[in-house]
Amino acid sequence: ELKKGRRVKMNIKVEQINDVQVAILEGEINVNNAMELSGALNKIIKAGGKQILVDFEKVIFIDSSGLAVLIDAVSCLQDIGGQLRLCNVNRKIKGIFELTKMHKLMDICDSRDIGLKEFA
């Protein structure tokens, strides 16, 4: 468990697998670093990436600013005929997505492999 007051930063790594850009996130997505995630996703889109799979396996928390970044990316991608999918979302975060109806905006896949196959 996290100690109160300890700031957990987020790491973002991007890998390309065929035509899919896989954004591998780690840590917390919150008001302090949501712009970092936004920048990383915008960079992928500006570089011509239309298929983005966001791997949540090592994400332990997301707040409303993180949700806003994902919604933003979804609408940008929809405008250019692209798609955003999530994979490896833990139960707690999946609950947040369901509460906020985010799961209706984007596909949430159980694993990276499934996510990649669904883009094909």
N, CA, C and O of each residue as an XYZ file, in Angstrom:
480
protein
N       0.834     -1.200      0.000
C       0.000      0.000      0.000
C       0.870      1.252      0.000
O       2.018      1.226      0.444
N       0.319      2.323     -0.493
C       1.058      3.576     -0.562
C       0.948      4.333      0.748
O      -0.098      4.340      1.396
N       2.030      4.958      1.118
C       2.000      5.793      2.318
C       1.352      7.122      1.961
O       1.532      7.637      0.858
N       0.604      7.665      2.895
C      -0.053      8.967      2.664
C       1.002     10.039      2.366
O       2.062     10.086      2.990
N       0.679     10.885      1.405
C       1.569     11.994      1.117
C       2.723     11.648      0.188
O       3.424     12.540     -0.289
N       2.925     10.370     -0.072
C       4.010      9.992     -0.971
C       3.540     10.146     -2.411
O       2.532      9.564     -2.810
N       4.269     10.925     -3.175
C       3.870     11.167     -4.557
C       4.414     10.045     -5.436
O       5.614      9.769     -5.455
N       3.514      9.418     -6.148
C       3.924      8.373     -7.079
C       3.908      8.982     -8.465
O       2.881      9.480     -8.925
N       5.055      8.938     -9.130
C       5.038      9.522    -10.464
C       4.605      8.484    -11.491
O       4.481      7.296    -11.192
N       4.382      8.960    -12.689
C       3.951      8.074    -13.747
C       5.071      7.950    -14.766
O       5.737      8.929    -15.105
N       5.265      6.742    -15.242
C       6.201      6.521    -16.340
C       5.402      6.122    -17.577
O       4.406      5.405    -17.485
N       5.852      6.597    -18.727
C       5.200      6.264    -19.996
C       6.263      5.750    -20.950
O       7.286      6.396    -21.180
N       5.997      4.574    -21.499
C       6.897      4.011    -22.503
C       6.032      3.695    -23.719
O       4.936      3.153    -23.573
N       6.509      4.025    -24.912
C       5.722      3.739    -26.112
C       6.484      2.757    -26.988
O       7.659      2.955    -27.298
N       5.794      1.698    -27.378
C       6.371      0.696    -28.291
C       5.461      0.588    -29.499
O       4.244      0.734    -29.385
N       6.056      0.330    -30.663
C       5.230      0.099    -31.845
C       5.203     -1.390    -32.141
O       6.244     -2.040    -32.246
N       3.984     -1.922    -32.273
C       3.813     -3.322    -32.656
C       2.928     -3.321    -33.900
O       1.732     -3.042    -33.821
N       3.527     -3.637    -35.049
C       2.865     -3.496    -36.354
C       2.370     -2.059    -36.504
O       3.170     -1.125    -36.430
N       1.054     -1.862    -36.716
C       0.541     -0.503    -36.896
C       0.036      0.105    -35.591
O      -0.500      1.213    -35.584
N       0.208     -0.614    -34.497
C      -0.352     -0.161    -33.223
C       0.741      0.445    -32.342
O       1.816     -0.128    -32.169
N       0.433      1.622    -31.790
C       1.322      2.246    -30.814
C       0.837      1.785    -29.441
O      -0.317      2.012    -29.078
N       1.711      1.146    -28.687
C       1.342      0.673    -27.357
C       1.967      1.623    -26.334
O       3.189      1.735    -26.230
N       1.097      2.305    -25.581
C       1.563      3.197    -24.524
C       1.490      2.426    -23.210
O       0.405      2.083    -22.741
N       2.644      2.160    -22.627
C       2.710      1.380    -21.396
C       2.862      2.361    -20.237
O       3.865      3.065    -20.126
N       1.858      2.391    -19.390
C       1.837      3.345    -18.288
C       2.176      2.637    -16.991
O       1.910      1.447    -16.824
N       2.767      3.391    -16.078
C       3.114      2.835    -14.779
C       2.961      3.908    -13.718
O       3.417      5.038    -13.897
N       2.317      3.556    -12.608
C       2.168      4.488    -11.492
C       0.775      5.057    -11.401
O      -0.210      4.364    -11.657
N       0.692      6.335    -11.031
C      -0.591      7.019    -10.883
C      -0.784      8.008    -12.018
O       0.163      8.650    -12.473
N      -2.035      8.120    -12.471
C      -2.382      9.158    -13.442
C      -3.251     10.138    -12.668
O      -4.394      9.833    -12.328
N      -2.703     11.313    -12.393
C      -3.442     12.275    -11.583
C      -3.225     13.693    -12.075
O      -2.569     13.923    -13.091
N      -3.786     14.637    -11.337
C      -3.744     16.042    -11.735
C      -2.302     16.545    -11.920
O      -2.065     17.476    -12.689
N      -1.354     15.936    -11.221
C       0.045     16.377    -11.316
C       0.744     15.926    -12.595
O       1.718     16.546    -13.022
N       0.253     14.849    -13.208
C       0.968     14.341    -14.384
C       0.070     14.054    -15.592
O       0.532     13.505    -16.592
N      -1.192     14.419    -15.501
C      -2.108     14.146    -16.619
C      -1.641     14.816    -17.911
O      -1.828     14.272    -18.999
N      -1.030     16.000    -17.787
C      -0.564     16.699    -18.993
C       0.578     15.935    -19.670
O       0.751     16.003    -20.887
N       1.334     15.225    -18.879
C       2.417     14.392    -19.412
C       1.834     13.278    -20.295
O       2.340     13.000    -21.382
N       0.762     12.653    -19.803
C       0.083     11.609    -20.578
C      -0.530     12.216    -21.832
O      -0.440     11.640    -22.917
N      -1.151     13.376    -21.680
C      -1.758     14.068    -22.810
C      -0.698     14.348    -23.886
O      -0.930     14.124    -25.074
N       0.452     14.834    -23.453
C       1.543     15.125    -24.381
C       2.013     13.891    -25.119
O       2.257     13.933    -26.325
N       2.142     12.777    -24.385
C       2.608     11.523    -24.998
C       1.605     11.024    -26.037
O       2.001     10.599    -27.122
N       0.304     11.073    -25.713
C      -0.722     10.602    -26.658
C      -0.810     11.538    -27.864
O      -0.954     11.083    -28.998
N      -0.723     12.849    -27.613
C      -0.764     13.814    -28.726
C       0.419     13.638    -29.672
O       0.285     13.782    -30.887
N       1.579     13.326    -29.098
C       2.781     13.107    -29.901
C       2.583     11.912    -30.846
O       2.969     11.963    -32.014
N       1.976     10.835    -30.322
C       1.697      9.645    -31.138
C       0.747     10.021    -32.284
O       0.970      9.650    -33.437
N      -0.314     10.763    -31.946
C      -1.320     11.135    -32.942
C      -0.717     12.068    -33.993
O      -0.964     11.898    -35.188
N       0.071     13.052    -33.554
C       0.707     13.994    -34.494
C       1.675     13.285    -35.429
O       1.873     13.707    -36.568
N       2.280     12.198    -34.938
C       3.229     11.439    -35.755
C       2.506     10.468    -36.696
O       3.146      9.695    -37.409
N       1.172     10.513    -36.692
C       0.406      9.671    -37.619
C      -0.140      8.399    -37.006
O      -0.741      7.587    -37.709
N       0.055      8.208    -35.714
C      -0.482      7.009    -35.056
C      -1.991      7.090    -34.938
O      -2.527      8.042    -34.371
N      -2.678      6.086    -35.477
C      -4.148      6.089    -35.437
C      -4.690      4.998    -34.523
O      -5.855      5.028    -34.126
N      -3.844      4.045    -34.197
C      -4.287      2.940    -33.350
C      -3.411      2.934    -32.108
O      -2.217      2.639    -32.165
N      -4.038      3.268    -30.977
C      -3.285      3.341    -29.731
C      -3.880      2.367    -28.718
O      -5.080      2.376    -28.444
N      -3.009      1.535    -28.178
C      -3.393      0.612    -27.116
C      -2.689      1.081    -25.853
O      -1.460      1.125    -25.800
N      -3.469      1.430    -24.839
C      -2.888      1.917    -23.597
C      -2.887      0.770    -22.588
O      -3.939      0.265    -22.195
N      -1.685      0.374    -22.180
C      -1.531     -0.751    -21.261
C      -1.539     -0.235    -19.818
O      -0.639      0.490    -19.394
N      -2.574     -0.626    -19.085
C      -2.789     -0.161    -17.713
C      -2.271     -1.135    -16.665
O      -2.558     -0.973    -15.478
N      -1.509     -2.151    -17.084
C      -1.121     -3.212    -16.147
C      -0.481     -2.676    -14.864
O      -0.736     -3.200    -13.779
N       0.349     -1.637    -14.982
C       1.061     -1.130    -13.805
C       0.509      0.200    -13.305
O       1.176      0.919    -12.561
N      -0.728      0.524    -13.725
C      -1.365      1.754    -13.237
C      -2.124      1.420    -11.958
O      -2.931      0.491    -11.926
N      -1.856      2.188    -10.905
C      -2.490      1.895     -9.619
C      -3.610      2.873     -9.281
O      -4.384      2.635     -8.355
N      -3.702      3.987    -10.037
C      -4.711      4.996     -9.719
C      -4.918      5.913    -10.915
O      -3.978      6.220    -11.648
N      -6.162      6.346    -11.104
C      -6.445      7.377    -12.110
C      -7.499      8.304    -11.525
O      -8.456      7.846    -10.900
N      -7.325      9.616    -11.728
C      -8.342     10.549    -11.253
C      -9.045     11.192    -12.461
O      -8.801     10.819    -13.608
N      -9.907     12.148    -12.180
C     -10.721     12.737    -13.243
C      -9.879     13.436    -14.312
O     -10.269     13.478    -15.479
N      -8.730     13.984    -13.921
C      -7.895     14.638    -14.941
C      -7.319     13.602    -15.901
O      -7.162     13.876    -17.091
N      -7.003     12.413    -15.386
C      -6.546     11.323    -16.249
C      -7.649     10.845    -17.177
O      -7.407     10.563    -18.351
N      -8.872     10.756    -16.642
C     -10.019     10.356    -17.465
C     -10.237     11.376    -18.580
O     -10.525     11.007    -19.718
N     -10.097     12.664    -18.247
C     -10.285     13.724    -19.242
C      -9.283     13.588    -20.391
O      -9.630     13.803    -21.552
N      -8.041     13.232    -20.062
C      -7.005     13.048    -21.088
C      -7.392     11.900    -22.028
O      -7.239     12.015    -23.244
N      -7.891     10.798    -21.467
C      -8.293      9.657    -22.299
C      -9.469     10.024    -23.200
O      -9.491      9.658    -24.375
N     -10.447     10.747    -22.653
C     -11.608     11.170    -23.449
C     -11.153     12.058    -24.604
O     -11.628     11.921    -25.731
N     -10.236     12.959    -24.311
C      -9.665     13.853    -25.306
C      -8.995     13.065    -26.436
O      -9.209     13.341    -27.616
N      -8.187     12.086    -26.051
C      -7.477     11.266    -27.039
C      -8.464     10.487    -27.900
O      -8.280     10.374    -29.112
N      -9.516      9.946    -27.275
C     -10.541      9.200    -28.016
C     -11.176     10.103    -29.075
O     -11.333      9.693    -30.225
N     -11.544     11.335    -28.690
C     -12.214     12.195    -29.665
C     -11.257     12.644    -30.765
O     -11.663     12.750    -31.922
N      -9.993     12.909    -30.429
C      -8.995     13.240    -31.469
C      -8.853     12.099    -32.471
O      -8.833     12.315    -33.683
N      -8.756     10.888    -31.944
C      -8.580      9.720    -32.812
C      -9.828      9.455    -33.652
O      -9.722      9.086    -34.821
N     -11.007      9.641    -33.060
C     -12.241      9.430    -33.830
C     -12.313     10.394    -35.009
O     -12.798     10.035    -36.082
N     -11.828     11.623    -34.808
C     -11.837     12.626    -35.877
C     -10.998     12.195    -37.079
O     -11.285     12.593    -38.209
N      -9.962     11.385    -36.844
C      -9.084     10.967    -37.947
C      -9.266      9.488    -38.293
O      -8.433      8.896    -38.979
N     -10.362      8.900    -37.811
C     -10.647      7.493    -38.120
C      -9.790      6.521    -37.337
O      -9.610      5.377    -37.754
N      -9.260      6.961    -36.206
C      -8.428      6.093    -35.378
C      -9.192      5.533    -34.191
O     -10.403      5.718    -34.066
N      -8.471      4.853    -33.332
C      -9.096      4.190    -32.190
C      -8.154      4.112    -31.003
O      -6.941      3.965    -31.157
N      -8.733      4.212    -29.818
C      -7.978      4.031    -28.578
C      -8.579      2.841    -27.850
O      -9.794      2.756    -27.670
N      -7.711      1.921    -27.433
C      -8.147      0.778    -26.628
C      -7.312      0.748    -25.365
O      -6.186      1.246    -25.333
N      -7.877      0.158    -24.326
C      -7.144     -0.033    -23.081
C      -7.001     -1.526    -22.837
O      -7.853     -2.312    -23.251
N      -5.928     -1.915    -22.170
C      -5.804     -3.321    -21.790
C      -5.209     -3.432    -20.392
O      -4.623     -2.484    -19.870
N      -5.371     -4.600    -19.804
C      -4.819     -4.911    -18.477
C      -5.271     -3.917    -17.405
O      -4.474     -3.498    -16.567
N      -6.541     -3.547    -17.435
C      -7.068     -2.596    -16.459
C      -7.470     -3.361    -15.201
O      -8.227     -4.328    -15.282
N      -6.969     -2.936    -14.038
C      -7.318     -3.660    -12.813
C      -8.767     -3.400    -12.402
O      -9.425     -2.498    -12.921
N      -9.244     -4.206    -11.467
C     -10.650     -4.177    -11.080
C     -11.084     -2.805    -10.554
O     -12.167     -2.319    -10.879
N     -10.224     -2.192     -9.741
C     -10.557     -0.901     -9.140
C     -10.726      0.176    -10.221
O     -11.692      0.940    -10.207
N      -9.777      0.221    -11.146
C      -9.840      1.227    -12.213
C     -10.982      0.922    -13.178
O     -11.643      1.838    -13.666
N     -11.218     -0.373    -13.458
C     -12.345     -0.749    -14.310
C     -13.651     -0.260    -13.680
O     -14.567      0.169    -14.381
N     -13.723     -0.330    -12.358
C     -14.895      0.161    -11.630
C     -15.104      1.650    -11.838
O     -16.233      2.110    -12.004
N     -14.004      2.406    -11.828
C     -14.076      3.854    -12.074
C     -14.568      4.108    -13.498
O     -15.401      4.986    -13.719
N     -14.052      3.337    -14.468
C     -14.482      3.500    -15.857
C     -15.974      3.210    -16.003
O     -16.681      3.905    -16.733
N     -16.448      2.176    -15.299
C     -17.865      1.827    -15.404
C     -18.736      2.884    -14.732
O     -19.801      3.234    -15.243
N     -18.286      3.388    -13.595
C     -19.007      4.439    -12.868
C     -19.165      5.698    -13.717
O     -20.210      6.349    -13.693
N     -18.111      6.031    -14.469
C     -18.115      7.255    -15.279
C     -18.547      6.989    -16.725
O     -18.503      7.887    -17.565
N     -18.967      5.746    -17.009
C     -19.412      5.330    -18.351
C     -18.304      5.399    -19.404
O     -18.584      5.386    -20.603
N     -17.042      5.471    -18.958
C     -15.900      5.518    -19.881
C     -15.818      4.246    -20.722
O     -15.375      4.278    -21.870
N     -16.250      3.123    -20.137
C     -16.151      1.849    -20.861
C     -17.033      1.829    -22.104
O     -16.880      0.960    -22.962
N     -17.952      2.781    -22.204
C     -18.786      2.876    -23.407
C     -18.065      3.653    -24.517
O     -18.418      3.537    -25.690
N     -17.064      4.437    -24.139
C     -16.323      5.265    -25.099
C     -15.186      4.517    -25.776
O     -14.822      4.816    -26.914
N     -14.628      3.539    -25.066
C     -13.455      2.850    -25.611
C     -13.476      1.379    -25.217
O     -14.049      1.004    -24.194
N     -12.854      0.568    -26.031
C     -12.767     -0.861    -25.733
C     -11.782     -1.087    -24.602
O     -10.703     -0.495    -24.576
N     -12.160     -1.947    -23.669
C     -11.242     -2.347    -22.617
C     -11.025     -3.851    -22.768
O     -11.946     -4.648    -22.584
N      -9.795     -4.221    -23.105
C      -9.451     -5.620    -23.360
C      -8.736     -6.202    -22.145
O      -8.085     -5.484    -21.386
N      -8.868     -7.510    -21.977
C      -8.241     -8.161    -20.830
C      -6.724     -8.176    -20.916
O      -6.038     -8.021    -19.905
N      -6.193     -8.362    -22.136
C      -4.738     -8.481    -22.249
C      -4.225     -7.681    -23.445
O      -4.993     -7.271    -24.315
N      -2.919     -7.470    -23.465
C      -2.302     -6.758    -24.583
C      -2.505     -7.539    -25.879
O      -2.798     -6.951    -26.920
N      -2.352     -8.855    -25.819
C      -2.530     -9.683    -27.026
C      -3.921     -9.524    -27.631
O      -4.073     -9.365    -28.842
N      -4.930     -9.568    -26.768
C      -6.319     -9.417    -27.245
C      -6.488     -8.029    -27.859
O      -7.080     -7.886    -28.929
N      -5.968     -7.014    -27.181
C      -6.063     -5.646    -27.682
C      -5.439     -5.501    -29.060
O      -6.009     -4.870    -29.949
N      -4.267     -6.089    -29.225
C      -3.562     -6.005    -30.518
C      -4.354     -6.732    -31.606
O      -4.480     -6.235    -32.725
N      -4.891     -7.916    -31.272
C      -5.674     -8.701    -32.250
C      -6.901     -7.925    -32.694
O      -7.276     -7.982    -33.865
N      -7.540     -7.191    -31.767
C      -8.770     -6.486    -32.120
C      -8.535     -5.316    -33.050
O      -9.468     -4.852    -33.705
N      -7.295     -4.826    -33.121
C      -6.988     -3.757    -34.075
C      -6.858     -4.320    -35.482
O      -7.109     -3.618    -36.461
N      -6.467     -5.581    -35.584
C      -6.170     -6.191    -36.893
C      -7.399     -6.277    -37.784
O      -7.312     -6.763    -38.911
